[in-house]
Amino acid sequence: MVGRLRSVELSSNDADATLQAELYDGTEGVTLIWVGRRRIAGIEPGRRIKVRGRVALRDGQKVLYNPYYELRQASAS
């Protein structure tokens, strides 16, 4: 899946940090969750990325846990 990150946030409770990002590909969004991460260089709102992994459902929403990702170049407008 290739898309643009709409939001990125850190959900931490001291022991279990997770970095979450909403990826939108033009059809529907998927939540990306990196467990045990507080920050990943390049993962920021507006960034285009390509991800792959196993899709799961959490509360009826698509999620990818610890997805493999590739940062993409911004497309020319």
PDB file of N, CA, C and O in Angstrom:
ATOM      1  N   MET A   1       0.840  -1.148   0.000  1.00  0.00           N
ATOM      2  CA  MET A   1       0.000   0.000   0.000  1.00  0.00           C
ATOM      3  C   MET A   1       0.900   1.231   0.000  1.00  0.00           C
ATOM      4  O   MET A   1       1.873   1.300   0.752  1.00  0.00           O
ATOM      5  N   VAL A   2       0.572   2.193  -0.841  1.00  0.00           N
ATOM      6  CA  VAL A   2       1.311   3.444  -0.902  1.00  0.00           C
ATOM      7  C   VAL A   2       0.354   4.573  -0.579  1.00  0.00           C
ATOM      8  O   VAL A   2      -0.761   4.614  -1.099  1.00  0.00           O
ATOM      9  N   GLY A   3       0.779   5.483   0.271  1.00  0.00           N
ATOM     10  CA  GLY A   3      -0.082   6.596   0.628  1.00  0.00           C
ATOM     11  C   GLY A   3       0.679   7.679   1.358  1.00  0.00           C
ATOM     12  O   GLY A   3       1.909   7.699   1.402  1.00  0.00           O
ATOM     13  N   ARG A   4      -0.102   8.579   1.929  1.00  0.00           N
ATOM     14  CA  ARG A   4       0.459   9.722   2.648  1.00  0.00           C
ATOM     15  C   ARG A   4       0.042   9.636   4.109  1.00  0.00           C
ATOM     16  O   ARG A   4      -1.100   9.299   4.423  1.00  0.00           O
ATOM     17  N   LEU A   5       0.978   9.945   4.995  1.00  0.00           N
ATOM     18  CA  LEU A   5       0.680   9.929   6.422  1.00  0.00           C
ATOM     19  C   LEU A   5      -0.145  11.162   6.782  1.00  0.00           C
ATOM     20  O   LEU A   5       0.282  12.293   6.553  1.00  0.00           O
ATOM     21  N   ARG A   6      -1.316  10.936   7.339  1.00  0.00           N
ATOM     22  CA  ARG A   6      -2.185  12.038   7.750  1.00  0.00           C
ATOM     23  C   ARG A   6      -1.844  12.533   9.146  1.00  0.00           C
ATOM     24  O   ARG A   6      -1.896  13.732   9.420  1.00  0.00           O
ATOM     25  N   SER A   7      -1.498  11.609  10.018  1.00  0.00           N
ATOM     26  CA  SER A   7      -1.157  11.989  11.392  1.00  0.00           C
ATOM     27  C   SER A   7      -0.159  10.991  11.958  1.00  0.00           C
ATOM     28  O   SER A   7      -0.105   9.834  11.542  1.00  0.00           O
ATOM     29  N   VAL A   8       0.629  11.468  12.918  1.00  0.00           N
ATOM     30  CA  VAL A   8       1.602  10.623  13.613  1.00  0.00           C
ATOM     31  C   VAL A   8       1.539  11.005  15.079  1.00  0.00           C
ATOM     32  O   VAL A   8       1.585  12.188  15.417  1.00  0.00           O
ATOM     33  N   GLU A   9       1.432  10.010  15.955  1.00  0.00           N
ATOM     34  CA  GLU A   9       1.385  10.320  17.387  1.00  0.00           C
ATOM     35  C   GLU A   9       2.042   9.226  18.211  1.00  0.00           C
ATOM     36  O   GLU A   9       2.061   8.055  17.832  1.00  0.00           O
ATOM     37  N   LEU A  10       2.571   9.637  19.333  1.00  0.00           N
ATOM     38  CA  LEU A  10       3.192   8.724  20.284  1.00  0.00           C
ATOM     39  C   LEU A  10       2.182   8.420  21.366  1.00  0.00           C
ATOM     40  O   LEU A  10       1.662   9.328  22.015  1.00  0.00           O
ATOM     41  N   SER A  11       1.904   7.144  21.562  1.00  0.00           N
ATOM     42  CA  SER A  11       1.044   6.722  22.658  1.00  0.00           C
ATOM     43  C   SER A  11       1.936   6.025  23.664  1.00  0.00           C
ATOM     44  O   SER A  11       2.365   4.891  23.454  1.00  0.00           O
ATOM     45  N   SER A  12       2.211   6.715  24.757  1.00  0.00           N
ATOM     46  CA  SER A  12       3.127   6.109  25.719  1.00  0.00           C
ATOM     47  C   SER A  12       2.528   6.094  27.104  1.00  0.00           C
ATOM     48  O   SER A  12       1.846   7.026  27.529  1.00  0.00           O
ATOM     49  N   ASN A  13       2.799   5.034  27.776  1.00  0.00           N
ATOM     50  CA  ASN A  13       2.542   4.954  29.212  1.00  0.00           C
ATOM     51  C   ASN A  13       3.803   4.349  29.798  1.00  0.00           C
ATOM     52  O   ASN A  13       3.846   3.172  30.157  1.00  0.00           O
ATOM     53  N   ASP A  14       4.818   5.175  29.884  1.00  0.00           N
ATOM     54  CA  ASP A  14       6.151   4.855  30.384  1.00  0.00           C
ATOM     55  C   ASP A  14       6.701   3.504  29.942  1.00  0.00           C
ATOM     56  O   ASP A  14       7.788   3.465  29.366  1.00  0.00           O
ATOM     57  N   ALA A  15       6.013   2.408  30.178  1.00  0.00           N
ATOM     58  CA  ALA A  15       6.561   1.088  29.879  1.00  0.00           C
ATOM     59  C   ALA A  15       6.357   0.676  28.419  1.00  0.00           C
ATOM     60  O   ALA A  15       7.269   0.116  27.810  1.00  0.00           O
ATOM     61  N   ASP A  16       5.192   0.938  27.856  1.00  0.00           N
ATOM     62  CA  ASP A  16       4.848   0.437  26.525  1.00  0.00           C
ATOM     63  C   ASP A  16       4.616   1.559  25.530  1.00  0.00           C
ATOM     64  O   ASP A  16       3.478   1.984  25.331  1.00  0.00           O
ATOM     65  N   ALA A  17       5.664   2.037  24.913  1.00  0.00           N
ATOM     66  CA  ALA A  17       5.535   3.093  23.916  1.00  0.00           C
ATOM     67  C   ALA A  17       5.117   2.491  22.585  1.00  0.00           C
ATOM     68  O   ALA A  17       5.582   1.415  22.207  1.00  0.00           O
ATOM     69  N   THR A  18       4.241   3.186  21.878  1.00  0.00           N
ATOM     70  CA  THR A  18       3.878   2.808  20.517  1.00  0.00           C
ATOM     71  C   THR A  18       3.792   4.070  19.679  1.00  0.00           C
ATOM     72  O   THR A  18       3.259   5.088  20.121  1.00  0.00           O
ATOM     73  N   LEU A  19       4.316   3.995  18.473  1.00  0.00           N
ATOM     74  CA  LEU A  19       4.213   5.076  17.521  1.00  0.00           C
ATOM     75  C   LEU A  19       3.104   4.695  16.561  1.00  0.00           C
ATOM     76  O   LEU A  19       3.141   3.623  15.957  1.00  0.00           O
ATOM     77  N   GLN A  20       2.111   5.573  16.417  1.00  0.00           N
ATOM     78  CA  GLN A  20       0.975   5.298  15.546  1.00  0.00           C
ATOM     79  C   GLN A  20       0.883   6.357  14.471  1.00  0.00           C
ATOM     80  O   GLN A  20       1.115   7.539  14.724  1.00  0.00           O
ATOM     81  N   ALA A  21       0.541   5.923  13.268  1.00  0.00           N
ATOM     82  CA  ALA A  21       0.381   6.844  12.152  1.00  0.00           C
ATOM     83  C   ALA A  21      -0.830   6.416  11.336  1.00  0.00           C
ATOM     84  O   ALA A  21      -1.104   5.225  11.187  1.00  0.00           O
ATOM     85  N   GLU A  22      -1.546   7.393  10.813  1.00  0.00           N
ATOM     86  CA  GLU A  22      -2.672   7.102   9.937  1.00  0.00           C
ATOM     87  C   GLU A  22      -2.202   7.264   8.499  1.00  0.00           C
ATOM     88  O   GLU A  22      -1.753   8.339   8.102  1.00  0.00           O
ATOM     89  N   LEU A  23      -2.309   6.189   7.719  1.00  0.00           N
ATOM     90  CA  LEU A  23      -1.909   6.196   6.318  1.00  0.00           C
ATOM     91  C   LEU A  23      -3.166   6.238   5.461  1.00  0.00           C
ATOM     92  O   LEU A  23      -4.083   5.439   5.652  1.00  0.00           O
ATOM     93  N   TYR A  24      -3.205   7.167   4.522  1.00  0.00           N
ATOM     94  CA  TYR A  24      -4.352   7.292   3.622  1.00  0.00           C
ATOM     95  C   TYR A  24      -3.866   7.076   2.199  1.00  0.00           C
ATOM     96  O   TYR A  24      -2.921   7.723   1.746  1.00  0.00           O
ATOM     97  N   ASP A  25      -4.528   6.148   1.491  1.00  0.00           N
ATOM     98  CA  ASP A  25      -4.107   5.824   0.131  1.00  0.00           C
ATOM     99  C   ASP A  25      -5.098   6.280  -0.927  1.00  0.00           C
ATOM    100  O   ASP A  25      -4.965   5.913  -2.094  1.00  0.00           O
ATOM    101  N   GLY A  26      -6.091   7.076  -0.538  1.00  0.00           N
ATOM    102  CA  GLY A  26      -7.081   7.562  -1.491  1.00  0.00           C
ATOM    103  C   GLY A  26      -8.385   6.800  -1.429  1.00  0.00           C
ATOM    104  O   GLY A  26      -9.391   7.250  -1.977  1.00  0.00           O
ATOM    105  N   THR A  27      -8.388   5.658  -0.775  1.00  0.00           N
ATOM    106  CA  THR A  27      -9.622   4.881  -0.651  1.00  0.00           C
ATOM    107  C   THR A  27     -10.077   4.843   0.802  1.00  0.00           C
ATOM    108  O   THR A  27     -11.141   5.362   1.140  1.00  0.00           O
ATOM    109  N   GLU A  28      -9.292   4.246   1.632  1.00  0.00           N
ATOM    110  CA  GLU A  28      -9.589   4.238   3.057  1.00  0.00           C
ATOM    111  C   GLU A  28      -8.285   4.173   3.828  1.00  0.00           C
ATOM    112  O   GLU A  28      -7.266   3.719   3.307  1.00  0.00           O
ATOM    113  N   GLY A  29      -8.320   4.622   5.051  1.00  0.00           N
ATOM    114  CA  GLY A  29      -7.099   4.683   5.838  1.00  0.00           C
ATOM    115  C   GLY A  29      -6.789   3.383   6.551  1.00  0.00           C
ATOM    116  O   GLY A  29      -7.644   2.513   6.717  1.00  0.00           O
ATOM    117  N   VAL A  30      -5.541   3.283   6.966  1.00  0.00           N
ATOM    118  CA  VAL A  30      -5.092   2.167   7.784  1.00  0.00           C
ATOM    119  C   VAL A  30      -4.178   2.758   8.858  1.00  0.00           C
ATOM    120  O   VAL A  30      -3.399   3.674   8.594  1.00  0.00           O
ATOM    121  N   THR A  31      -4.286   2.223  10.059  1.00  0.00           N
ATOM    122  CA  THR A  31      -3.442   2.684  11.154  1.00  0.00           C
ATOM    123  C   THR A  31      -2.182   1.836  11.201  1.00  0.00           C
ATOM    124  O   THR A  31      -2.249   0.607  11.236  1.00  0.00           O
ATOM    125  N   LEU A  32      -1.039   2.499  11.202  1.00  0.00           N
ATOM    126  CA  LEU A  32       0.250   1.820  11.311  1.00  0.00           C
ATOM    127  C   LEU A  32       0.703   1.930  12.757  1.00  0.00           C
ATOM    128  O   LEU A  32       0.668   3.013  13.341  1.00  0.00           O
ATOM    129  N   ILE A  33       1.128   0.812  13.340  1.00  0.00           N
ATOM    130  CA  ILE A  33       1.536   0.807  14.740  1.00  0.00           C
ATOM    131  C   ILE A  33       2.895   0.139  14.870  1.00  0.00           C
ATOM    132  O   ILE A  33       3.071  -1.030  14.525  1.00  0.00           O
ATOM    133  N   TRP A  34       3.854   0.912  15.377  1.00  0.00           N
ATOM    134  CA  TRP A  34       5.179   0.373  15.669  1.00  0.00           C
ATOM    135  C   TRP A  34       5.284   0.230  17.183  1.00  0.00           C
ATOM    136  O   TRP A  34       5.311   1.226  17.906  1.00  0.00           O
ATOM    137  N   VAL A  35       5.342  -1.003  17.655  1.00  0.00           N
ATOM    138  CA  VAL A  35       5.389  -1.284  19.084  1.00  0.00           C
ATOM    139  C   VAL A  35       6.815  -1.091  19.594  1.00  0.00           C
ATOM    140  O   VAL A  35       7.777  -1.543  18.972  1.00  0.00           O
ATOM    141  N   GLY A  36       6.934  -0.413  20.735  1.00  0.00           N
ATOM    142  CA  GLY A  36       8.237  -0.207  21.350  1.00  0.00           C
ATOM    143  C   GLY A  36       9.037   0.924  20.746  1.00  0.00           C
ATOM    144  O   GLY A  36      10.219   1.075  21.055  1.00  0.00           O
ATOM    145  N   ARG A  37       8.422   1.722  19.892  1.00  0.00           N
ATOM    146  CA  ARG A  37       9.129   2.832  19.242  1.00  0.00           C
ATOM    147  C   ARG A  37       8.565   4.157  19.724  1.00  0.00           C
ATOM    148  O   ARG A  37       7.353   4.300  19.881  1.00  0.00           O
ATOM    149  N   ARG A  38       9.433   5.115  19.955  1.00  0.00           N
ATOM    150  CA  ARG A  38       9.005   6.463  20.338  1.00  0.00           C
ATOM    151  C   ARG A  38       9.110   7.423  19.162  1.00  0.00           C
ATOM    152  O   ARG A  38       8.399   8.427  19.101  1.00  0.00           O
ATOM    153  N   ARG A  39       9.992   7.111  18.238  1.00  0.00           N
ATOM    154  CA  ARG A  39      10.191   7.960  17.069  1.00  0.00           C
ATOM    155  C   ARG A  39      10.873   7.140  15.991  1.00  0.00           C
ATOM    156  O   ARG A  39      11.675   6.253  16.284  1.00  0.00           O
ATOM    157  N   ILE A  40      10.547   7.444  14.736  1.00  0.00           N
ATOM    158  CA  ILE A  40      11.231   6.845  13.591  1.00  0.00           C
ATOM    159  C   ILE A  40      11.544   7.997  12.639  1.00  0.00           C
ATOM    160  O   ILE A  40      10.645   8.720  12.210  1.00  0.00           O
ATOM    161  N   ALA A  41      12.794   8.158  12.321  1.00  0.00           N
ATOM    162  CA  ALA A  41      13.205   9.236  11.419  1.00  0.00           C
ATOM    163  C   ALA A  41      12.455   9.128  10.092  1.00  0.00           C
ATOM    164  O   ALA A  41      12.408   8.058   9.484  1.00  0.00           O
ATOM    165  N   GLY A  42      11.870  10.238   9.648  1.00  0.00           N
ATOM    166  CA  GLY A  42      11.151  10.265   8.380  1.00  0.00           C
ATOM    167  C   GLY A  42       9.672   9.975   8.490  1.00  0.00           C
ATOM    168  O   GLY A  42       8.918  10.275   7.565  1.00  0.00           O
ATOM    169  N   ILE A  43       9.241   9.404   9.590  1.00  0.00           N
ATOM    170  CA  ILE A  43       7.812   9.144   9.787  1.00  0.00           C
ATOM    171  C   ILE A  43       7.216  10.410  10.383  1.00  0.00           C
ATOM    172  O   ILE A  43       7.333  10.673  11.580  1.00  0.00           O
ATOM    173  N   GLU A  44       6.570  11.191   9.510  1.00  0.00           N
ATOM    174  CA  GLU A  44       6.009  12.476   9.918  1.00  0.00           C
ATOM    175  C   GLU A  44       4.800  12.793   9.041  1.00  0.00           C
ATOM    176  O   GLU A  44       4.712  12.301   7.916  1.00  0.00           O
ATOM    177  N   PRO A  45       3.871  13.603   9.536  1.00  0.00           N
ATOM    178  CA  PRO A  45       2.670  13.937   8.757  1.00  0.00           C
ATOM    179  C   PRO A  45       3.038  14.519   7.391  1.00  0.00           C
ATOM    180  O   PRO A  45       3.961  15.325   7.267  1.00  0.00           O
ATOM    181  N   GLY A  46       2.293  14.090   6.372  1.00  0.00           N
ATOM    182  CA  GLY A  46       2.512  14.569   5.014  1.00  0.00           C
ATOM    183  C   GLY A  46       3.481  13.738   4.203  1.00  0.00           C
ATOM    184  O   GLY A  46       3.558  13.900   2.985  1.00  0.00           O
ATOM    185  N   ARG A  47       4.215  12.859   4.838  1.00  0.00           N
ATOM    186  CA  ARG A  47       5.226  12.038   4.152  1.00  0.00           C
ATOM    187  C   ARG A  47       4.562  10.913   3.382  1.00  0.00           C
ATOM    188  O   ARG A  47       3.630  10.282   3.880  1.00  0.00           O
ATOM    189  N   ARG A  48       5.035  10.659   2.173  1.00  0.00           N
ATOM    190  CA  ARG A  48       4.564   9.513   1.384  1.00  0.00           C
ATOM    191  C   ARG A  48       5.401   8.303   1.747  1.00  0.00           C
ATOM    192  O   ARG A  48       6.626   8.393   1.829  1.00  0.00           O
ATOM    193  N   ILE A  49       4.751   7.174   1.963  1.00  0.00           N
ATOM    194  CA  ILE A  49       5.461   5.935   2.255  1.00  0.00           C
ATOM    195  C   ILE A  49       4.762   4.757   1.587  1.00  0.00           C
ATOM    196  O   ILE A  49       3.587   4.822   1.224  1.00  0.00           O
ATOM    197  N   LYS A  50       5.514   3.698   1.442  1.00  0.00           N
ATOM    198  CA  LYS A  50       4.992   2.422   0.971  1.00  0.00           C
ATOM    199  C   LYS A  50       5.136   1.462   2.140  1.00  0.00           C
ATOM    200  O   LYS A  50       6.205   1.369   2.743  1.00  0.00           O
ATOM    201  N   VAL A  51       4.060   0.745   2.463  1.00  0.00           N
ATOM    202  CA  VAL A  51       4.105  -0.201   3.574  1.00  0.00           C
ATOM    203  C   VAL A  51       3.616  -1.563   3.122  1.00  0.00           C
ATOM    204  O   VAL A  51       2.889  -1.700   2.138  1.00  0.00           O
ATOM    205  N   ARG A  52       4.040  -2.563   3.875  1.00  0.00           N
ATOM    206  CA  ARG A  52       3.503  -3.908   3.664  1.00  0.00           C
ATOM    207  C   ARG A  52       3.556  -4.644   4.986  1.00  0.00           C
ATOM    208  O   ARG A  52       4.370  -4.354   5.863  1.00  0.00           O
ATOM    209  N   GLY A  53       2.669  -5.594   5.093  1.00  0.00           N
ATOM    210  CA  GLY A  53       2.568  -6.379   6.314  1.00  0.00           C
ATOM    211  C   GLY A  53       1.215  -7.059   6.361  1.00  0.00           C
ATOM    212  O   GLY A  53       0.447  -7.019   5.399  1.00  0.00           O
ATOM    213  N   ARG A  54       0.941  -7.668   7.464  1.00  0.00           N
ATOM    214  CA  ARG A  54      -0.314  -8.383   7.640  1.00  0.00           C
ATOM    215  C   ARG A  54      -1.347  -7.442   8.242  1.00  0.00           C
ATOM    216  O   ARG A  54      -1.131  -6.863   9.307  1.00  0.00           O
ATOM    217  N   VAL A  55      -2.465  -7.298   7.555  1.00  0.00           N
ATOM    218  CA  VAL A  55      -3.540  -6.424   8.016  1.00  0.00           C
ATOM    219  C   VAL A  55      -4.360  -7.140   9.075  1.00  0.00           C
ATOM    220  O   VAL A  55      -4.731  -8.304   8.918  1.00  0.00           O
ATOM    221  N   ALA A  56      -4.635  -6.422  10.157  1.00  0.00           N
ATOM    222  CA  ALA A  56      -5.492  -6.944  11.232  1.00  0.00           C
ATOM    223  C   ALA A  56      -6.624  -5.940  11.433  1.00  0.00           C
ATOM    224  O   ALA A  56      -6.562  -4.815  10.938  1.00  0.00           O
ATOM    225  N   LEU A  57      -7.649  -6.354  12.157  1.00  0.00           N
ATOM    226  CA  LEU A  57      -8.732  -5.451  12.518  1.00  0.00           C
ATOM    227  C   LEU A  57      -8.688  -5.184  14.006  1.00  0.00           C
ATOM    228  O   LEU A  57      -8.559  -6.105  14.812  1.00  0.00           O
ATOM    229  N   ARG A  58      -8.797  -3.900  14.369  1.00  0.00           N
ATOM    230  CA  ARG A  58      -8.867  -3.501  15.770  1.00  0.00           C
ATOM    231  C   ARG A  58     -10.014  -2.516  15.874  1.00  0.00           C
ATOM    232  O   ARG A  58      -9.981  -1.442  15.274  1.00  0.00           O
ATOM    233  N   ASP A  59     -11.015  -2.884  16.633  1.00  0.00           N
ATOM    234  CA  ASP A  59     -12.215  -2.046  16.771  1.00  0.00           C
ATOM    235  C   ASP A  59     -12.808  -1.684  15.416  1.00  0.00           C
ATOM    236  O   ASP A  59     -13.272  -0.562  15.214  1.00  0.00           O
ATOM    237  N   GLY A  60     -12.792  -2.638  14.487  1.00  0.00           N
ATOM    238  CA  GLY A  60     -13.373  -2.428  13.162  1.00  0.00           C
ATOM    239  C   GLY A  60     -12.515  -1.622  12.204  1.00  0.00           C
ATOM    240  O   GLY A  60     -12.949  -1.337  11.088  1.00  0.00           O
ATOM    241  N   GLN A  61     -11.314  -1.247  12.608  1.00  0.00           N
ATOM    242  CA  GLN A  61     -10.414  -0.462  11.769  1.00  0.00           C
ATOM    243  C   GLN A  61      -9.223  -1.312  11.332  1.00  0.00           C
ATOM    244  O   GLN A  61      -8.740  -2.150  12.092  1.00  0.00           O
ATOM    245  N   LYS A  62      -8.755  -1.092  10.110  1.00  0.00           N
ATOM    246  CA  LYS A  62      -7.581  -1.812   9.614  1.00  0.00           C
ATOM    247  C   LYS A  62      -6.330  -1.285  10.292  1.00  0.00           C
ATOM    248  O   LYS A  62      -6.149  -0.075  10.428  1.00  0.00           O
ATOM    249  N   VAL A  63      -5.460  -2.208  10.722  1.00  0.00           N
ATOM    250  CA  VAL A  63      -4.187  -1.838  11.330  1.00  0.00           C
ATOM    251  C   VAL A  63      -3.074  -2.733  10.797  1.00  0.00           C
ATOM    252  O   VAL A  63      -3.306  -3.885  10.430  1.00  0.00           O
ATOM    253  N   LEU A  64      -1.878  -2.190  10.761  1.00  0.00           N
ATOM    254  CA  LEU A  64      -0.675  -2.953  10.452  1.00  0.00           C
ATOM    255  C   LEU A  64       0.271  -2.762  11.622  1.00  0.00           C
ATOM    256  O   LEU A  64       0.633  -1.632  11.950  1.00  0.00           O
ATOM    257  N   TYR A  65       0.674  -3.855  12.254  1.00  0.00           N
ATOM    258  CA  TYR A  65       1.620  -3.786  13.363  1.00  0.00           C
ATOM    259  C   TYR A  65       3.034  -3.977  12.841  1.00  0.00           C
ATOM    260  O   TYR A  65       3.306  -4.905  12.078  1.00  0.00           O
ATOM    261  N   ASN A  66       3.928  -3.095  13.255  1.00  0.00           N
ATOM    262  CA  ASN A  66       5.335  -3.145  12.869  1.00  0.00           C
ATOM    263  C   ASN A  66       5.516  -3.394  11.370  1.00  0.00           C
ATOM    264  O   ASN A  66       6.208  -4.330  10.971  1.00  0.00           O
ATOM    265  N   PRO A  67       4.884  -2.543  10.537  1.00  0.00           N
ATOM    266  CA  PRO A  67       4.960  -2.778   9.088  1.00  0.00           C
ATOM    267  C   PRO A  67       6.355  -2.523   8.539  1.00  0.00           C
ATOM    268  O   PRO A  67       7.108  -1.700   9.060  1.00  0.00           O
ATOM    269  N   TYR A  68       6.677  -3.242   7.486  1.00  0.00           N
ATOM    270  CA  TYR A  68       7.863  -2.926   6.697  1.00  0.00           C
ATOM    271  C   TYR A  68       7.514  -1.662   5.926  1.00  0.00           C
ATOM    272  O   TYR A  68       6.408  -1.566   5.395  1.00  0.00           O
ATOM    273  N   TYR A  69       8.404  -0.704   5.847  1.00  0.00           N
ATOM    274  CA  TYR A  69       8.071   0.542   5.159  1.00  0.00           C
ATOM    275  C   TYR A  69       9.247   1.051   4.342  1.00  0.00           C
ATOM    276  O   TYR A  69      10.407   0.754   4.625  1.00  0.00           O
ATOM    277  N   GLU A  70       8.909   1.828   3.317  1.00  0.00           N
ATOM    278  CA  GLU A  70       9.881   2.520   2.481  1.00  0.00           C
ATOM    279  C   GLU A  70       9.432   3.966   2.375  1.00  0.00           C
ATOM    280  O   GLU A  70       8.297   4.239   1.983  1.00  0.00           O
ATOM    281  N   LEU A  71      10.310   4.893   2.721  1.00  0.00           N
ATOM    282  CA  LEU A  71      10.003   6.308   2.560  1.00  0.00           C
ATOM    283  C   LEU A  71      10.050   6.639   1.073  1.00  0.00           C
ATOM    284  O   LEU A  71      10.960   6.196   0.372  1.00  0.00           O
ATOM    285  N   ARG A  72       9.082   7.412   0.584  1.00  0.00           N
ATOM    286  CA  ARG A  72       9.000   7.752  -0.824  1.00  0.00           C
ATOM    287  C   ARG A  72       9.328   9.220  -1.034  1.00  0.00           C
ATOM    288  O   ARG A  72       9.161  10.046  -0.137  1.00  0.00           O
ATOM    289  N   GLN A  73       9.797   9.527  -2.228  1.00  0.00           N
ATOM    290  CA  GLN A  73      10.040  10.923  -2.598  1.00  0.00           C
ATOM    291  C   GLN A  73       8.702  11.619  -2.792  1.00  0.00           C
ATOM    292  O   GLN A  73       7.729  11.004  -3.226  1.00  0.00           O
ATOM    293  N   ALA A  74       8.661  12.904  -2.467  1.00  0.00           N
ATOM    294  CA  ALA A  74       7.446  13.686  -2.691  1.00  0.00           C
ATOM    295  C   ALA A  74       7.207  13.759  -4.195  1.00  0.00           C
ATOM    296  O   ALA A  74       8.147  13.937  -4.970  1.00  0.00           O
ATOM    297  N   SER A  75       5.957  13.623  -4.603  1.00  0.00           N
ATOM    298  CA  SER A  75       5.642  13.697  -6.026  1.00  0.00           C
ATOM    299  C   SER A  75       5.585  15.157  -6.440  1.00  0.00           C
ATOM    300  O   SER A  75       5.199  16.026  -5.658  1.00  0.00           O
ATOM    301  N   ALA A  76       5.968  15.409  -7.661  1.00  0.00           N
ATOM    302  CA  ALA A  76       5.941  16.780  -8.187  1.00  0.00           C
ATOM    303  C   ALA A  76       4.501  17.207  -8.397  1.00  0.00           C
ATOM    304  O   ALA A  76       3.675  16.429  -8.876  1.00  0.00           O
ATOM    305  N   SER A  77       4.203  18.453  -8.035  1.00  0.00           N
ATOM    306  CA  SER A  77       2.826  18.961  -8.193  1.00  0.00           C
ATOM    307  C   SER A  77       2.679  19.744  -9.459  1.00  0.00           C
ATOM    308  O   SER A  77       1.593  20.243  -9.754  1.00  0.00           O
TER     309      SER A  77
END
